[in-house]
Amino acid sequence: MRRSLTALTAALAATATVTTAATSQAEPRIKAAATWSVTQTNTLPGEDGINAISVAPTGSTWAAGYQASNGKNVPLVQHLLNGKWTTAKSPSSALGEIGALSASSSKNVWAFGTTDAGAFAARWNGTAWNRTTVGANSYNVLDASALSASNVWAVGGDGTRTAMHWNGKSWAKVALPAPARTIAGVSSTHVYAGGTYKSQPAVMHWTGSAWKLAATPKLTLPEPDAMGVISDIYAPSVGDVWASGGVEWSCGVDGDDTCTRPILLHWNGKKWSSRTFSQGYGGYTRVTGDGGSGVWLLRGAWDPQLTHVVGGSVTDVTAPRPSGHDINLTALAVKGSTVWAGGVAYPEGDPDDPTGNGVYLATG
């Protein structure tokens, strides 16, 4: 069955007011020839797709998602070796597809998903996968950050203001100021989570003892029902943190359409700033580095757009696709000077029983 990436959700709860302000600027767009290329389309039996890509500080690079087997989706893990994505040993087929992935080394790779019994975490130690259970049945891990084998964070939780933390022996609940859907760690005392706080896009900062709301800019919302959310965070250092997402609201003649304005927040080590972008379909679902001073952003779903931001320059690129196929991109990560995107490709024209295959794009 064809899978689609939904538009930016506004289901996260709102609880208080962000009081700080910063400069917000609209960026001019520069249209440029595509610098991306399709590097690999999987040829595995049945259907498969890539949901997440993780690059460890050591350079070890992993991807994960799902593969259809006997009428159900089972975990799929692939490893980048000599420029080619190779299928690796996956967690037990009794588990469902992998939705989140984080690696700190080739011997500490964490995969997350959801089964009827609740959210699961599986750790690859270089030899085997070991499974643990994360949270109750309602907990749904959307993102995770593995700093070490004894320091792992996960967020999602079906809109709850709770993060889960692994200390090497067990998972424990840690209170958040607001619901979160993404997380990225720099060190044990600098971890960043993103979500929504009183209709505003919000970033939270773990200081080593507690989570606190970061002093991100308060945006002017276009409509009373508008909701801002941070969907992804890229944090290469304590003084360089990027958070992407969007503001979504009802629009159209009867109010039955959805409008979105993508946003990008940046922490330079001293203050947060915000950038707003032209209204369009969907917010930015992923952000990662470009190997230099800029970042790449992904506006996912069908016919996805990749946006390159360097200083005041913004370049939009329509993602290339395999000949005769449509694509849906859901993953983005940088390794050195190469940026990888992953997702799934389907035969175009919407045939009666399309079969999807995992697809990888790269630039740099």
C-alpha positions as CSV (number, residue, x, y, z in Angstrom):
1,M,0.0,0.0,0.0
2,R,1.3,3.5,-0.8
3,R,2.5,5.4,2.2
4,S,2.3,9.1,2.5
5,L,3.9,11.7,4.8
6,T,1.2,13.8,6.4
7,A,1.5,17.5,6.7
8,L,2.8,19.2,9.8
9,T,0.6,18.2,12.7
10,A,-0.7,20.6,15.3
11,A,-1.7,18.0,17.9
12,L,0.9,18.9,20.5
13,A,-0.5,20.5,23.7
14,A,-0.1,24.2,24.5
15,T,0.5,25.3,28.1
16,A,2.2,28.7,28.6
17,T,3.7,31.8,26.9
18,V,7.2,32.4,25.5
19,T,8.1,35.9,26.4
20,T,11.4,36.5,24.6
21,A,11.7,38.1,21.2
22,A,14.3,38.2,18.4
23,T,14.7,39.4,14.9
24,S,12.7,37.4,12.3
25,Q,13.5,37.8,8.7
26,A,12.0,36.5,5.5
27,E,14.6,35.0,3.1
28,P,14.8,35.7,-0.6
29,R,14.7,32.5,-2.7
30,I,17.3,31.6,-5.3
31,K,16.4,29.0,-7.8
32,A,19.3,26.8,-8.8
33,A,20.0,23.7,-10.8
34,A,19.6,20.5,-8.7
35,T,22.9,19.4,-7.1
36,W,21.4,16.2,-5.7
37,S,21.4,12.8,-7.4
38,V,19.7,9.5,-6.8
39,T,22.5,7.2,-5.6
40,Q,20.7,4.0,-4.8
41,T,17.3,2.3,-5.0
42,N,16.9,-0.9,-3.0
43,T,16.1,-4.1,-4.8
44,L,15.0,-6.1,-1.7
45,P,12.2,-8.7,-1.9
46,G,8.8,-7.1,-1.4
47,E,8.4,-3.5,-0.3
48,D,10.8,-1.5,1.8
49,G,11.4,2.1,2.9
50,I,13.8,4.3,4.8
51,N,12.5,6.3,7.7
52,A,15.7,7.5,9.4
53,I,19.5,8.0,8.8
54,S,22.0,8.5,11.6
55,V,25.7,9.4,11.4
56,A,27.8,8.7,14.5
57,P,30.6,11.1,15.6
58,T,33.0,8.3,14.5
59,G,31.6,8.4,11.0
60,S,29.7,5.1,11.2
61,T,26.5,5.7,9.1
62,W,23.2,3.8,9.4
63,A,19.7,3.9,8.0
64,A,16.6,2.1,9.1
65,G,12.9,1.7,8.2
66,Y,10.8,-1.3,7.2
67,Q,10.5,-4.2,4.9
68,A,7.3,-6.1,4.1
69,S,7.3,-9.7,5.0
70,N,4.3,-12.1,5.1
71,G,1.8,-9.3,5.1
72,K,3.5,-7.2,7.9
73,N,6.3,-4.7,8.2
74,V,9.4,-5.8,10.0
75,P,12.6,-3.9,10.9
76,L,15.1,-3.0,8.2
77,V,18.6,-1.7,9.0
78,Q,21.2,-0.7,6.4
79,H,24.8,0.3,6.8
80,L,26.9,2.6,4.6
81,L,30.0,0.8,3.5
82,N,32.3,2.1,0.8
83,G,29.6,4.4,-0.5
84,K,26.9,1.7,-0.8
85,W,24.0,1.1,1.5
86,T,24.2,-2.6,2.5
87,T,21.5,-4.5,4.4
88,A,22.7,-5.3,7.9
89,K,21.4,-7.6,10.6
90,S,18.1,-6.2,11.9
91,P,16.3,-6.5,15.2
92,S,13.8,-9.4,15.7
93,S,11.2,-9.7,12.9
94,A,8.6,-9.9,15.8
95,L,9.0,-6.1,16.1
96,G,7.5,-3.5,13.8
97,E,9.1,-1.0,11.5
98,I,11.8,1.3,12.8
99,G,10.8,4.9,13.0
100,A,13.7,6.5,14.8
101,L,17.5,5.8,14.8
102,S,20.6,7.1,16.6
103,A,24.1,5.9,16.6
104,S,27.1,7.1,18.6
105,S,29.5,4.5,17.1
106,S,29.4,1.3,15.1
107,K,28.9,-0.6,18.4
108,N,26.2,1.6,19.8
109,V,23.3,1.9,17.4
110,W,19.8,2.4,18.7
111,A,16.6,1.7,16.8
112,F,13.1,2.6,18.0
113,G,9.6,1.6,16.9
114,T,6.2,0.6,18.3
115,T,4.4,-2.7,18.8
116,D,1.1,-3.6,20.4
117,A,3.0,-4.0,23.7
118,G,4.4,-0.5,23.6
119,A,7.4,1.3,22.2
120,F,10.6,-0.7,21.8
121,A,14.3,0.2,21.7
122,A,16.8,-2.2,20.3
123,R,20.6,-1.6,20.7
124,W,23.2,-3.0,18.3
125,N,26.4,-3.6,20.3
126,G,28.5,-4.6,17.3
127,T,27.5,-8.3,17.6
128,A,23.8,-8.5,18.3
129,W,20.6,-6.6,18.9
130,N,19.3,-6.3,22.5
131,R,15.7,-5.2,23.0
132,T,14.2,-3.1,25.8
133,T,10.7,-1.6,26.3
134,V,10.3,2.2,26.4
135,G,7.3,3.6,28.2
136,A,3.7,2.4,28.3
137,N,1.5,1.4,25.4
138,S,0.7,5.0,24.5
139,Y,4.3,6.0,24.2
140,N,5.4,6.5,20.6
141,V,9.0,7.3,20.0
142,L,9.4,9.9,17.3
143,D,13.1,10.7,17.7
144,A,16.1,9.7,19.8
145,S,19.6,10.8,20.6
146,A,22.3,8.2,21.7
147,L,25.2,10.0,23.3
148,S,26.7,6.7,24.7
149,A,25.7,3.2,25.6
150,S,24.6,4.6,29.0
151,N,23.1,7.9,28.0
152,V,20.2,7.8,25.5
153,W,17.2,10.1,25.1
154,A,13.9,9.4,23.4
155,V,10.9,11.7,22.9
156,G,7.4,11.4,21.4
157,G,5.1,10.0,23.9
158,D,1.8,10.7,22.1
159,G,1.8,14.4,23.0
160,T,2.9,14.0,26.6
161,R,5.4,16.2,28.3
162,T,7.7,13.4,29.1
163,A,11.1,12.3,27.7
164,M,12.5,8.9,28.3
165,H,16.2,8.5,29.4
166,W,18.3,5.3,29.4
167,N,21.1,5.2,32.0
168,G,22.7,1.9,30.8
169,K,20.3,-0.3,32.9
170,S,16.8,1.0,32.6
171,W,14.5,3.7,31.1
172,A,13.2,6.4,33.3
173,K,10.6,9.2,32.7
174,V,11.9,12.8,32.8
175,A,9.5,15.7,32.8
176,L,9.6,18.2,29.9
177,P,8.2,21.8,29.9
178,A,6.2,20.9,26.8
179,P,5.5,18.0,24.5
180,A,8.4,17.2,22.2
181,R,8.8,15.4,18.9
182,T,12.5,15.7,18.2
183,I,15.7,15.6,20.2
184,A,19.5,16.1,19.6
185,G,22.3,15.8,22.0
186,V,25.8,17.4,22.1
187,S,26.9,16.2,25.5
188,S,25.5,15.0,28.8
189,T,24.8,18.6,29.8
190,H,23.6,19.9,26.4
191,V,20.7,18.1,24.9
192,Y,18.0,19.9,22.9
193,A,14.4,18.9,22.3
194,G,11.8,20.6,20.0
195,G,8.0,20.8,20.0
196,T,5.2,23.2,20.8
197,Y,4.7,25.6,23.7
198,K,1.4,27.6,23.8
199,S,1.0,27.5,20.0
200,Q,4.6,28.6,19.5
201,P,7.5,26.5,18.1
202,A,9.6,25.7,21.1
203,V,13.1,24.4,21.9
204,M,13.9,22.9,25.3
205,H,17.4,22.5,26.8
206,W,18.7,19.8,29.1
207,T,21.3,21.3,31.4
208,G,22.4,18.1,33.1
209,S,19.8,18.3,35.9
210,A,16.6,19.6,34.3
211,W,14.8,20.6,31.1
212,K,14.3,24.3,30.6
213,L,12.6,26.3,27.8
214,A,15.1,28.0,25.6
215,A,14.7,31.7,24.9
216,T,13.5,31.2,21.3
217,P,11.8,34.1,19.4
218,K,8.0,34.5,19.8
219,L,6.5,34.5,16.3
220,T,3.5,36.5,15.1
221,L,1.0,33.9,14.3
222,P,-1.1,34.5,11.2
223,E,-4.4,33.2,12.6
224,P,-5.9,32.5,16.0
225,D,-5.9,28.8,15.3
226,A,-2.3,28.7,14.1
227,M,0.1,26.3,15.7
228,G,3.9,26.4,15.4
229,V,6.0,23.3,16.0
230,I,9.7,22.3,15.8
231,S,10.0,19.0,13.9
232,D,13.7,18.5,13.8
233,I,16.9,19.7,15.5
234,Y,20.5,19.6,14.3
235,A,23.1,20.4,17.0
236,P,26.7,20.0,15.8
237,S,28.0,21.9,18.9
238,V,26.9,23.9,21.9
239,G,27.3,27.1,20.0
240,D,25.6,26.0,16.8
241,V,22.0,24.6,17.1
242,W,19.4,24.6,14.3
243,A,15.7,23.8,14.7
244,S,13.3,23.5,11.8
245,G,9.5,23.2,11.5
246,G,6.6,25.4,10.6
247,V,3.5,27.3,11.5
248,E,0.2,25.7,10.3
249,W,-3.3,27.1,10.2
250,S,-6.7,26.7,8.6
251,C,-7.2,28.6,5.4
252,G,-9.2,28.6,2.1
253,V,-12.8,29.8,1.4
254,D,-14.4,27.4,3.9
255,G,-11.4,27.0,6.1
256,D,-11.0,23.4,5.1
257,D,-7.5,23.9,3.6
258,T,-4.3,23.9,5.5
259,C,-1.6,26.6,5.0
260,T,1.9,26.3,6.3
261,R,4.8,28.8,6.7
262,P,8.2,27.0,7.2
263,I,10.5,28.3,9.9
264,L,14.1,27.9,11.0
265,L,15.6,28.8,14.4
266,H,19.3,29.1,15.1
267,W,21.3,29.4,18.3
268,N,24.8,30.9,17.8
269,G,26.0,30.4,21.3
270,K,24.7,33.8,22.5
271,K,21.1,34.2,21.3
272,W,18.4,32.6,19.2
273,S,17.2,34.0,15.9
274,S,14.4,33.1,13.6
275,R,13.8,32.9,9.8
276,T,10.5,32.7,8.2
277,F,10.0,31.4,4.6
278,S,7.3,31.8,2.0
279,Q,4.0,30.0,2.6
280,G,3.7,26.6,1.0
281,Y,2.9,22.9,1.4
282,G,4.2,21.7,4.7
283,G,6.9,22.8,7.1
284,Y,10.5,21.7,7.1
285,T,10.5,18.2,8.5
286,R,14.3,17.7,8.6
287,V,17.4,19.8,9.0
288,T,21.1,18.9,8.8
289,G,24.5,20.4,8.1
290,D,26.1,20.9,4.7
291,G,29.6,20.1,5.7
292,G,30.4,23.8,6.0
293,S,28.6,26.8,7.6
294,G,25.2,26.2,6.1
295,V,22.3,23.7,6.5
296,W,20.1,21.7,4.3
297,L,16.4,21.5,5.0
298,L,13.8,19.0,3.8
299,R,10.2,19.7,3.1
300,G,9.1,16.2,2.8
301,A,6.1,14.3,1.3
302,W,5.6,13.7,-2.4
303,D,7.7,15.8,-4.8
304,P,9.9,16.9,-1.8
305,Q,11.9,20.1,-1.8
306,L,15.4,20.5,-0.5
307,T,16.5,23.9,0.7
308,H,20.0,25.1,1.2
309,V,20.6,28.0,3.6
310,V,24.0,29.7,3.9
311,G,24.1,33.0,5.6
312,G,21.4,35.2,3.8
313,S,21.3,32.9,0.8
314,V,18.5,30.4,0.3
315,T,18.5,27.9,-2.6
316,D,15.5,25.7,-3.4
317,V,16.0,22.4,-5.2
318,T,13.4,19.9,-6.3
319,A,14.5,16.5,-5.2
320,P,15.4,14.3,-8.1
321,R,13.8,10.9,-8.4
322,P,14.4,7.6,-10.1
323,S,13.1,7.5,-13.7
324,G,9.4,6.6,-13.8
325,H,8.9,6.9,-10.0
326,D,7.5,9.3,-7.4
327,I,9.4,9.7,-4.1
328,N,8.6,10.5,-0.5
329,L,11.7,11.6,1.5
330,T,11.7,11.3,5.3
331,A,15.4,11.2,6.4
332,L,18.3,13.7,6.1
333,A,21.8,13.5,7.6
334,V,25.3,14.8,6.9
335,K,28.5,12.8,6.8
336,G,31.6,15.0,6.2
337,S,30.8,17.0,3.1
338,T,28.2,14.6,1.8
339,V,24.5,15.0,2.7
340,W,22.2,12.0,2.5
341,A,18.4,11.9,2.1
342,G,16.3,8.7,2.3
343,G,12.8,7.6,1.8
344,V,10.8,5.4,-0.5
345,A,10.2,5.4,-4.3
346,Y,6.9,4.2,-6.0
347,P,6.1,3.7,-9.6
348,E,4.5,6.8,-10.9
349,G,0.9,6.8,-12.3
350,D,-0.5,5.2,-9.2
351,P,-0.8,1.6,-10.4
352,D,-3.3,-0.7,-8.6
353,D,-0.7,-2.4,-6.4
354,P,2.4,-0.3,-6.3
355,T,5.5,-1.7,-4.6
356,G,7.8,0.8,-2.9
357,N,11.6,0.5,-2.6
358,G,13.9,2.4,-0.3
359,V,15.7,5.2,-2.1
360,Y,18.8,7.3,-1.2
361,L,19.8,10.7,-2.6
362,A,23.1,12.5,-2.0
363,T,24.9,15.8,-2.6
364,G,28.3,17.1,-1.9
